[in-house]
Amino acid sequence: MTTAIYELLFETLTMKVAGILLGLGLIGSHSFCLLQRDRVAALLIKFPRNRSYGVILTILVSFIAYVFMSEIDMGEFFAFRTKILLLIPVGTFLVIRFCEEFLAVRAFGASLLLLAAPVLDCAFLQPQMTRLLLPVLAYAWIIKGLFWVGMPYLLRDAIDWVTAKNLRWKACCFSGIAYGAALLIAAVLTY
């Protein structure tokens, strides 16, 4: 099963499919946020300290990490694969058990770090100049992910800042829709 998931993410996923999926995802999610501001804002404000979301996301991130580690070429560290694969569930249990503060934010940041890998991989060494839309998005995920894992209160502060004023909320939503539209157009026309 891990082989099938890994092949889907790294060998089957093309730049065109990634661009269409991410473009539609950005357009859809940001449009929903624009239309359902009060509902989404209330959910976002509760998200950073929500233990249930944190546990679910931590388990999901651990599964993705397990898939990556079980299939990735580790080169000279191949001998450590079994030990790492055993440490992932143990680490997951320990994180869920002892990480009380901002578990959801930390897990979300870790998921952004892991999900950037297939996006970067499908755009690697492609000739189109518009391919840069994918790595820019992936590197934004990586930077955010690093900060949210290490300093999770930053997401809480960002949510408070964005939800404080309607103009900020609309600007974020429209910028996400615009980037998604650019990505979708590039994927359909040039990838």
C-alpha positions as CSV (number, residue, x, y, z in Angstrom):
1,M,0.0,0.0,0.0
2,T,2.8,2.4,0.8
3,T,4.4,1.8,-2.6
4,A,1.1,2.6,-4.4
5,I,0.7,5.9,-2.5
6,Y,4.3,6.9,-3.0
7,E,4.2,6.1,-6.7
8,L,1.0,8.1,-7.0
9,L,2.6,11.1,-5.3
10,F,6.0,11.0,-6.9
11,E,5.9,9.0,-10.2
12,T,2.4,9.4,-11.5
13,L,1.7,13.0,-10.5
14,T,2.4,15.2,-13.4
15,M,2.8,19.0,-13.4
16,K,-0.5,19.4,-15.2
17,V,-2.5,17.3,-12.7
18,A,-0.8,19.0,-9.8
19,G,-1.4,22.5,-11.3
20,I,-5.1,21.7,-11.9
21,L,-5.7,20.1,-8.5
22,L,-3.9,22.9,-6.6
23,G,-5.5,25.6,-8.7
24,L,-9.0,24.2,-8.1
25,G,-8.2,23.7,-4.5
26,L,-7.1,27.3,-4.0
27,I,-10.0,28.7,-5.9
28,G,-12.5,26.5,-4.1
29,S,-11.2,26.9,-0.6
30,H,-10.7,30.7,-0.8
31,S,-14.1,31.1,-2.4
32,F,-15.7,29.2,0.4
33,C,-13.8,31.3,2.9
34,L,-15.1,34.4,1.1
35,L,-18.7,33.3,1.1
36,Q,-18.8,31.7,4.6
37,R,-16.6,34.3,6.5
38,D,-18.3,34.0,9.9
39,R,-18.3,30.2,10.0
40,V,-14.7,29.8,8.7
41,A,-13.4,32.6,11.0
42,A,-14.9,30.9,14.0
43,L,-13.4,27.6,13.0
44,L,-10.0,29.1,12.4
45,I,-9.9,30.9,15.7
46,K,-10.6,27.6,17.5
47,F,-8.1,25.6,15.4
48,P,-4.7,26.3,17.0
49,R,-5.7,24.9,20.4
50,N,-8.1,22.2,19.2
51,R,-6.8,18.9,20.6
52,S,-9.0,16.7,18.3
53,Y,-7.7,18.3,15.1
54,G,-4.2,18.0,16.5
55,V,-4.5,14.3,17.1
56,I,-6.1,13.6,13.7
57,L,-3.5,15.7,11.8
58,T,-0.6,14.2,13.8
59,I,-1.7,10.7,12.8
60,L,-2.2,11.8,9.2
61,V,1.3,13.4,9.1
62,S,2.9,10.4,10.7
63,F,1.3,8.1,8.0
64,I,2.6,10.4,5.2
65,A,6.0,10.4,6.8
66,Y,5.9,6.6,7.1
67,V,5.0,6.3,3.4
68,F,7.8,8.6,2.4
69,M,10.4,6.9,4.6
70,S,9.4,3.4,3.5
71,E,9.9,4.2,-0.2
72,I,12.4,7.0,-0.5
73,D,15.9,6.4,-1.7
74,M,18.0,6.9,1.4
75,G,21.4,6.2,-0.2
76,E,24.0,5.4,2.4
77,F,21.5,5.7,5.2
78,F,19.5,2.7,4.0
79,A,20.6,0.6,7.0
80,F,18.7,3.0,9.3
81,R,15.3,2.6,7.4
82,T,13.9,-0.1,9.7
83,K,14.8,1.9,12.9
84,I,13.3,5.1,11.5
85,L,10.1,3.3,10.5
86,L,9.8,1.9,14.0
87,L,10.5,5.4,15.5
88,I,7.6,7.0,13.5
89,P,4.7,5.4,15.4
90,V,6.6,5.7,18.7
91,G,7.2,9.4,18.1
92,T,3.6,9.9,17.0
93,F,2.4,8.4,20.3
94,L,4.9,10.5,22.3
95,V,3.9,13.7,20.5
96,I,0.2,13.1,21.0
97,R,0.8,12.2,24.6
98,F,3.1,15.0,25.7
99,C,2.7,17.9,23.3
100,E,-0.3,19.7,24.8
101,E,0.2,23.2,23.3
102,F,-0.7,24.0,19.7
103,L,-0.6,20.4,18.5
104,A,-2.9,21.1,15.6
105,V,-0.7,24.0,14.4
106,R,2.5,21.9,14.7
107,A,0.9,19.0,12.8
108,F,-0.5,21.3,10.1
109,G,3.0,22.8,9.7
110,A,4.5,19.4,9.4
111,S,1.9,18.4,6.8
112,L,2.8,21.5,4.7
113,L,6.5,20.4,4.9
114,L,5.8,16.9,3.7
115,L,3.2,17.8,1.0
116,A,5.6,20.3,-0.6
117,A,7.9,17.4,-1.7
118,P,5.6,16.0,-4.5
119,V,4.8,19.5,-5.7
120,L,8.5,20.3,-6.0
121,D,9.2,16.9,-7.6
122,C,6.7,17.2,-10.4
123,A,8.0,20.7,-11.4
124,F,11.7,19.7,-11.2
125,L,13.6,20.5,-14.4
126,Q,10.5,21.3,-16.5
127,P,11.1,23.8,-19.3
128,Q,8.0,26.0,-18.9
129,M,8.6,29.3,-17.2
130,T,5.1,29.1,-15.7
131,R,6.3,26.0,-13.8
132,L,7.6,28.4,-11.2
133,L,4.0,28.9,-9.9
134,L,4.2,25.4,-8.3
135,P,7.6,25.8,-6.5
136,V,6.7,29.3,-5.3
137,L,3.6,27.8,-3.6
138,A,5.6,24.8,-2.3
139,Y,8.3,27.0,-0.8
140,A,5.7,29.2,0.8
141,W,4.3,26.1,2.4
142,I,7.8,25.1,3.5
143,I,8.5,28.5,5.1
144,K,5.2,28.6,6.8
145,G,5.5,25.0,7.9
146,L,8.9,25.6,9.5
147,F,7.7,28.6,11.4
148,W,4.4,26.9,12.5
149,V,6.2,23.8,13.8
150,G,8.8,25.9,15.7
151,M,6.7,28.9,16.7
152,P,3.1,27.8,16.5
153,Y,1.7,30.9,18.1
154,L,2.5,32.7,14.9
155,L,-0.4,31.0,13.2
156,R,-2.7,32.0,16.0
157,D,-1.5,35.6,15.7
158,A,-2.0,35.5,11.9
159,I,-5.5,34.1,12.3
160,D,-6.3,36.9,14.8
161,W,-4.9,39.5,12.5
162,V,-6.7,38.3,9.4
163,T,-10.1,37.8,11.1
164,A,-9.9,41.2,12.9
165,K,-10.9,43.2,9.8
166,N,-13.2,42.3,6.9
167,L,-10.9,44.0,4.4
168,R,-7.9,41.8,5.4
169,W,-10.1,38.7,5.1
170,K,-11.3,39.7,1.6
171,A,-7.7,40.6,0.5
172,C,-6.5,37.1,1.6
173,C,-9.4,35.4,0.0
174,F,-9.0,37.3,-3.3
175,S,-5.3,36.8,-3.4
176,G,-5.8,33.0,-2.9
177,I,-8.4,32.9,-5.7
178,A,-6.1,34.9,-8.0
179,Y,-3.1,32.6,-7.4
180,G,-5.3,29.6,-7.9
181,A,-6.7,31.0,-11.2
182,A,-3.2,31.8,-12.4
183,L,-2.1,28.2,-11.5
184,L,-5.1,26.7,-13.2
185,I,-4.7,28.7,-16.4
186,A,-1.0,27.8,-16.5
187,A,-1.7,24.2,-16.0
188,V,-4.4,24.0,-18.7
189,L,-2.5,26.1,-21.3
190,T,1.2,25.5,-20.8
191,Y,1.8,22.3,-18.7
